[in-house]
């Protein structure tokens, strides 16, 4: 059947075809298709000759700039329309085949009104009418007759770009939305939507009924619906209807485009639009913060249980069960949904964040183990040892078995077990069971050497430190640098560089150090060198650390500033800081780890050296390694030290009689002071008033003095009050294996305990205390303690170190602490100790001699006095410690060891 279609130039009625035809035909037409109609299979069709002309109507005639622009335009776009004849009785089908450029030969025509030309149906002319007002009677007249209408901005735009006068199948006032494709969702008022659609068409935009990848912007009245979800997934900007109205107000600016990101930002649909939130399980401060941000992001909030609420945000870690049965219309979501919506700047899908009740069978099992008791005293003591072993077993973070006297292939360690260092009860249990000897063969394990113990601790902390650095990179840095983020980049590249600095370089060098330490412990021999590993990477440490440590304050300030100024970054931090990898620590708290790491390594190397024999070649190597770390730390800006923190440490030294002088260190700071009463026989007698000074890496334990000496003067004439406390022990936080939160019972109130194990001890020690006074909140104190213990050993799961325990299982009680019988018993113990000390001529003569030397010495006697004081170190103080490693926290920032005298105000 022969094709009966004809080809013609679009005129009058043929210009304004159906919008769906335009979207599907002309919408994809490019400039390459110009003259396509004359080069295709219909080339034999002859195009009729038409005359092109432009008519200025009304006010447009008096616009000089407009007239001048029309004179500069020599060409206009004209559609080629293909008319296909239908069957008998059917309407003719029209299709725009292509667009051709034709010269404008007729000068612009001016008319007072549209009626002069708009009612003509002469197919010899292709007429374009220019109107300044699309709400006038002239516009209505021309529009009803399907005439081609443009506004002055289109003429000015084409003249400025030296382009042909554009064709549009609809009236086109401006190019404000040229190349913009919109889709609508959530509208219920059809009249409002129709008006918006007309404005979009007038500004050169197109409308699509269905959402697809071709849609550039979604106009939404609410955050519900499938189109909204698709737009969020594809990263399509979601805007309010006000964006269209505001763009229409600026339609006369030919250089303005509505798609500019700076302009459209203020019209984004807020993530909580049409949402009414309530918050459950949060602190008052956090709840107030979230309510404020809810209002800021377009939502509202009400109290929990309000029937109008659409969402209830739950703090999943503190809420065990909901206070009421939620309705089907109420979304019960975790807080990650709230912060994720702010981060994406769009409402996140609730299905991924629905709240589920979180039970912990492992914890219930651990608690049941602690609650077992037997009436027999021997069995009680055995149960107590087993309980402490169970508690510490769960915190062991290394699968290394103790070394044997002669390592053999039969009992050597597999590399697979080395790499599996996950700190889970199941892992620890499996490792324990795998290490149990069989009944037929029970090899005798050699006693663990202190050198191996501390070397293992160095590896453990190094492994945890590498994990922390990996968390910083994987959880924070890399996602912030990722391209194509939903809602656009969260931070600028310069801000990311300022925050993270040389963390990648630090991570690389410590990953290699960890690997070398792993190999060292796999084939452990006492004569193998630990110091060589540090020396091997000393130059890389010098390059990696100073750039970060010196600018750490700037990094911290950038994080704080961006968190305040950029809600999406604040939400990003909230989401990631709540993940298990972070251990509920903030980004700033994680970033401070590199600042603390080198002093910590230096302390461990000193401890290893102390337990290394003089004939071991590693002794000299360790000294060189320590010196290399000193060299690294000398590159770090001395101005970063906190003078206020140092003053607090000096106050502690003056307050505690016998406090080790090496407590003074530039990297150390006082964190917490707690007044307690001892409940056991360690570290001092039951009933003693004990003060705990928590520093960032150690714990100073001091008791109240039984008899306070009189006030004395220093050689400089300054009067100081006598020290009210007596030093007991200075314990590194790395020796704390578990912090026990003792449950309140009738016989035990406001108590806690520490499970500690010095490197040279084969069994765990239990230090139990009762908080004295109401000013200290036990939960806050225990969380702070665990946080700094975790920092010291480079672990992120600080809260996992706290174990809620039944005090009866540990044989701890606060009962009768203030009774007459208890006081008399303590008095007898003190008297017996005084009688014993009366026959020991060490303490009193030593103090008297020391004062005499300090009061009468001259600068010339300084070296002699230092030598003498070192020789007469208090034997009673040393006897109070279970291990030298509990007190020897060496100062890594001093060239010499100093002896501190209480009667002076400075170090000699």
Secondary structure, DSSP 4 states (H G I P E B T S, - for coil): -----EEEE--GGGTS--HHHHHHHGGG--GGGTTGGGTSTTTTSPPPP-EEEEEEEGGGGG-HHHHHHHHH--EEEEEEEEEE--STTSPPEEEEEEEEEEE--SPPEEESSTHHHHT---TTEEEEEEES-TTSHHHHHHHHTT-EEEEHHHHHHHHHHT-PBPP-SS-B--STTTT-EEEEES---HHHHHHHHHHHHHTT-EE-SS--TT--EEEESSS-SHHHHHHHHHT-EEE-THHHHHHHHTTT-TT--TT-HHHHGGGBPPTTTT-EEEEES--HHHHHHHHHHHHHTT-EE--TT-TT-SEEEE-TTT-SS-SSPPPTTSEEEEHHHHHHHHHHTSPPPGGGSB------HHHHHHHHHHT---SSHHHHHHHHHHHHHHHHHTT----PPPP-SS--STTPPPHHHHH-----HHHHHHHHHHHSPPSS--PPPPPPPHHHHHHHHHHHHHHHHHHHHHHIIIIIIHHHH-SS-TTS-SS-HHHHHHHHTTHHHHHHHHHHHHHHHHHHHHT--TTS-SHHHHHHTHHHHHHHHHHHHTTHHHHHHHHHHHHHH-HHHHHHHHHHHTSGGGTT--HHHHHTHHHHHHHHHHHHHHHHHHTS-TTSTHHHHHHHHHHHHHHHHHTS-GGGS-HHHHHHHHHHHHHEET--GGG--TT--EEEEEEEEE-SSSSS-TT-EEEEEEESSEEEEEEE-SSPPPPEE-TTS-EEPPP-EEEEEEEEGGGEEEEEEEPP-SS--SEEEEEE--TT-SS-EEEEEEE-SSSS-HHHHHHHHHHHHHHHTT-S-GGGGEEEE-GGGGT---TTTTSHHHHHHHHHHHHHHHHHHHT--SHHHHHHHHHHHHHH--GGGHHHHHHHHHHT--HHHHHT-S-GGGT----SS-SS-----TTSSS--
